[in-house]
Amino acid sequence: MSFSFGFAGDDIEEDPNDAQQSTQPVSASAQDAPPPIPARTHDLDELLSSLPDKISFATSTITSPKGFTTRLPRRELFDVRLQLMAEDDGSLSNPLAGLDDSDVQTNIYEGGYKTWECSIDLVRFLLDRGPRKDLDDLVRVHHVIEMGCGTALPSLLLFQYALQNQLGMYFTLTDYNSDVLRLVSLPNMVLTWASTLDGEKSKEIFGEAGNPVTSDEEDHGDLYLTPTVLEAFKAQLKATGLTLTLLSGSWLPIDSLLSLIPSTPELNTLILASETIYSPASLVAFTEAMVALLTRVKSGKALVAAKRVYFGVGGSVDEFREECGRKGCVAYEMEFEGLESGVRRAICEVQMY
């Protein structure tokens, strides 16, 4: 069973008739669904080795209400489709699951290939934070965890900032689907790293042709993933002190999830999430996992972006705030420009009591 959030096209296309979407009850969807996929971590080298020699990308320019701008490259969805079709050996009934007309298929696909507008909201929000009204407060964050990361735009922004400012940090990206991590999340991290390279370092890695990701001429291009490029990416992670954990599968049971995510009480933690409370079941599981992660550290908070109401599916910001209260934390709705246009949305900051 599947349902749609109400978007058209490949990416970030808002449907003004979202409220008119299917009202298929979540209970029926869950009843027909296969069992959840157990959580597990993935080896960085193994995921990188599964990528093709070339990936196609598009660069998005995102501007905050205060006028701060970032450019974030992301792998094109048509390129993901091509790779999946090339890998298809006939063993899967639907090798393109998640790239068809459904946005979510319970316990099969959780929407990670597409970039939803709430993740754009988080990027804009993060751009306006900090003492200089940018991202300077990141120096107080040791660990960024994005739950249900998909294309991972909010994490990409902070990853880019950490690279540019040589900040050693932990980044943990979780998505239900391992293929989303392999084909979208990690390639986007590589593209973001490439976007920070210029000058002699860029020539050393990319040759005289130059770095395609930093080109001012085109917002679309191809990045060749040569052994030199991939080794340079891994070397930069090590040199900067960046630890990258990639984790797929269900957030439940909590003990399994926690055992896979690095943490100590001293690691100040920022949890990011977009569109993770779309149904009652997802809302409860997400809140339980979020609270468990926050209680492991002395200092931590979460930023959760969502539609105010997921019509026909059951999730809502009001129910999320109530669930947070039942779990011993408080979720404040943040005032932020642009959340009332189209489908009404919200950003909540969550902290433990």
BELTASUL-V331307 format. One line per field, one symbol per residue. ss: DSSP state (A for helix, B for strand, O for the rest). psi: psi as a letter, one per 40 degrees, with the letter a starting at -180 (. if undefined). burial: b if it has 24 or more other ideal C-beta (glycine too) atoms within 12 Angstrom, else e. A space follows every 50 residues. Layout:
ss: ???
psi: ???
burial: ???
This chain:
ss: OBBOOOBOOOOOOBOOOAAAOOOOOAAAAAAAOOOOOOOBBOOAAAAAAO OOOBBBBBBBBBBOOOOOBBBBBBBOAAAAAAAAAAAOOOOOOOOOOOOO OOOBBOOOBOOOOOOOAAAAAAAAAAAOOOOOOOOAAAAAOOBBBBBOOO OOAAAAAAAAAAAAOOOOOBBBBBBOOAAAAAAAAAAAAAAAAAAOOOAA AAAAAAOOOOOAAAOOOOOBBBBBOOAAAAAAAAAAAAAAOOBBBBBBOO OOOAAAAAAAOOOOOOOOBBBBBBOOOOBAAAAAAAAAAAAAAAOOOOOB BBBBBBBOBOOOOBOBAAAAAAAAAAOOBBBBBOOOOOOOOOOOBBBBBB BBO
psi: hiiiefiiadhfhhhefdeeiifhiddddddeiiiihiiiiihdddddee iidhiiiihhhhhideehiihhiihiddddddddddeheeehdgefheea eidhhhedhfeedihidddddddddddeiidefbfdedeehdhhhhhfdb efddddddddddddefhhihhhhhidhdddddedddddddddddeehiad dddddeaddihddehedieiahhhgidddddddddddddefhhhhhhiai eiidddddeehhiideghhhhiihfefeidddddddddddddddeeidhi iihhhiidhghedeiiddddddddddefihhhhihhheeeibhhiihhhh ii.
burial: bbbbbbbeeebbebeeebeebbebebeebbeebeebbebebbebeebbeb bbeebbbbbbebebeeebebbbbbbbbebbbebbeeeeeeeeeeebbbbe ebbbbbbbbbbbbbbbbbbbbbbbbbbbbeeeebbeebeebbbbbbbbbb bbbbbbbbbbbbbeeebebbbbbbbbbbbbbbbbbbbbbbbbbbbbbeee ebeebbeeebbbbbeeeeeebbbbbeeebbebbbebbeebebbbbbbbbb bbebeebbebbbbeeebbbbbbbbbbbbbbbbbbbbbbbbbbbbbbbeeb bbbbbbbbbbbbbbbbbebbbebbeebebebebbebebbeeebbbbbbbb bbe
